[in-house]
Each structure stands twice: as C-alpha cells, then as structure tokens.
Amino acid sequence: MSDDINLERVDVFTTGAVGVPGHRTFFLQARVDAQVVSVRCEKQQAAAIALYLRRALAHLPIIEGNVFREPMALVEPDHEEFVLGSVGLEFNKSADRFTLVLREFDPPGEDEEVDEDDVEGPSVRISISRAQALAFCDQTDRVVAAGRPDCEYCKRPVDSEGHFCPRMN
C-alpha cells in the first residue's frame, strides 16, 4: 500500500496532547531525524497502549543501564497522518524490539459490508526498543494524569466549573 509508513528505528516514540484539559486532542508521535509522524488518538487509546506495553515488558528481562534519554515532549503536529483505529503489537526476540502497527480508523459506509479480513486504509509501523517502550509508558502516564481530575464519587472528569454528578442527590 502506498499510504503505509514504515519507521524501522525511531529516535522518539511518544504521546502528548494539544489544548486545555477537557478540550485536548491526543496524538501518538514518532520521530526519525527531521521526519515527524503524528496519529490522532483518544486518551483511552494511548493509555491502553501504555498498559499493554507495560504488561509485555513485565515478561521480559530488565536491561540494566539502558535508559532512554531523548526528550519525550510532543512536537506540535502541523498535520496528522490519520485518526487511530486499531493497534497491533509484536515483539521480535532476536532484534529485541517491539513493533507497533497503527491503522487508520475507517468506518464502513452505509452500503458497505464489514469484512474483518479486508484491511484497508493507511498504517504506520513503528519499531522501538524496550527502553523506548518504557519511556513511552512513563510519558503516557504523565500526559493522561495532566487532564481534569476525576470526581471521587462517579469517576467522571470534573471541569473547572464543576460537573453534574449522578451519584450526588
């Protein structure tokens, strides 16, 4: 597919948000030299990727002294490749690298039949080290926690003006 992007060894794989809490737009971003690839996503998608990577990392030996030191801040995107739909993750043991496959969200049209085997739309393949995966997880935790606080009763986000809590009468 001509729309596919393959980033074999990235300098940075990170997540970040643009905007103010409650109105933020989240991105996954890979950088290789001057090339920046940004994919828009939901906060929950970024958090789920981080959670899944942490679970995968827990089953691998710890590498001592291998800390990722690149800046993890998001470079504000001037454009997005696409909106994230599905994510695939694999670990290549011999290369000691994770590969994430980010696919575009492509809802079927009204007259289209949904066929799970028919994968269309662009994708981005990103290959990262274990240290980069851990750095991504830590960055994602910080970005997600920087949002609006959750209500202690209903767990919904609270705006600066407050919110309607269904558990409070």
SVG drawing of the C-alpha trace seen along z (x, -y; Angstrom):
<svg xmlns="http://www.w3.org/2000/svg" viewBox="-31 -27 55 41">
<polyline fill="none" stroke="black" stroke-width="0.4" points="0.0,0.0 1.4,-3.4 -0.2,-5.0 1.8,-2.8 4.7,-4.3 7.4,-2.1 9.7,-3.5 12.3,-0.8 14.2,-2.5 12.7,-5.7 14.5,-8.3 11.4,-9.1 8.0,-7.4 5.8,-9.5 2.3,-10.7 1.1,-14.1 -1.9,-16.4 -2.6,-19.8 -5.2,-22.1 -6.5,-22.6 -7.9,-19.9 -11.4,-19.0 -10.7,-20.0 -7.4,-18.3 -6.5,-16.4 -4.2,-13.5 -1.5,-12.2 0.9,-9.3 4.1,-10.6 7.2,-9.0 10.3,-11.0 13.2,-9.9 15.7,-12.7 13.6,-15.5 10.6,-13.3 7.7,-13.6 4.7,-11.3 1.6,-12.1 -1.5,-10.0 -4.5,-11.4 -6.0,-9.2 -8.2,-9.1 -6.7,-9.5 -8.0,-6.0 -6.3,-4.5 -2.9,-6.0 -3.4,-4.7 -4.4,-1.2 -1.2,-1.0 0.9,-2.0 -0.8,0.6 -0.3,3.3 3.3,2.4 3.9,2.5 2.4,5.9 4.6,7.1 7.7,5.6 6.9,7.3 7.5,10.7 11.0,9.6 14.3,9.4 15.2,6.0 18.1,4.4 20.3,2.6 21.7,-0.8 19.6,-1.1 17.7,-4.3 16.1,-6.2 17.2,-9.9 15.6,-11.6 13.1,-14.4 9.6,-12.9 7.7,-16.2 5.3,-16.2 6.3,-18.3 3.0,-20.1 1.8,-18.4 1.3,-20.5 -0.8,-17.7 -2.0,-14.2 -1.5,-11.1 -4.9,-9.8 -7.2,-9.0 -6.2,-5.9 -8.4,-2.8 -6.7,0.4 -3.3,1.2 -1.2,4.3 1.9,5.1 4.6,7.7 7.9,8.4 10.9,9.6 13.0,11.5 16.1,11.7 16.1,7.9 14.9,7.2 12.4,4.7 8.7,4.0 6.8,3.2 3.5,1.3 1.2,1.2 -1.2,-1.8 -4.1,-1.5 -6.5,-4.2 -10.0,-4.4 -12.1,-3.8 -15.8,-3.3 -17.7,-1.5 -20.1,-3.4 -23.9,-2.9 -23.9,-0.4 -20.6,1.3 -20.4,4.8 -17.9,5.1 -15.3,7.8 -12.7,8.2 -10.2,9.8 -10.4,6.8 -7.9,4.4 -7.9,1.1 -6.5,-2.4 -3.1,-3.6 -1.0,-2.3 2.2,-3.3 4.7,-0.6 7.0,-1.8 9.9,0.2 11.0,-0.7 13.5,0.6 12.4,1.8 13.8,-1.4 11.8,-3.5 8.7,-1.4 9.2,-2.1 9.8,-5.8 6.6,-5.9 4.6,-4.3 6.0,-6.8 5.2,-9.8 1.7,-8.5 1.1,-8.2 2.2,-11.9 0.0,-13.1 -3.1,-11.2 -2.7,-12.4 -2.3,-16.0 -6.0,-16.2 -9.1,-17.0 -9.3,-15.4 -11.9,-12.6 -14.9,-13.1 -14.3,-10.9 -17.9,-9.7 -18.7,-9.0 -15.2,-8.9 -16.2,-11.3 -13.9,-14.2 -14.6,-17.5 -14.4,-20.8 -13.2,-24.0 -16.9,-24.9 -17.7,-21.5 -20.0,-18.9 -23.3,-17.1 -22.6,-14.1 -25.3,-11.4 -24.3,-9.9 -24.9,-13.1 -28.6,-13.9"/>
</svg>
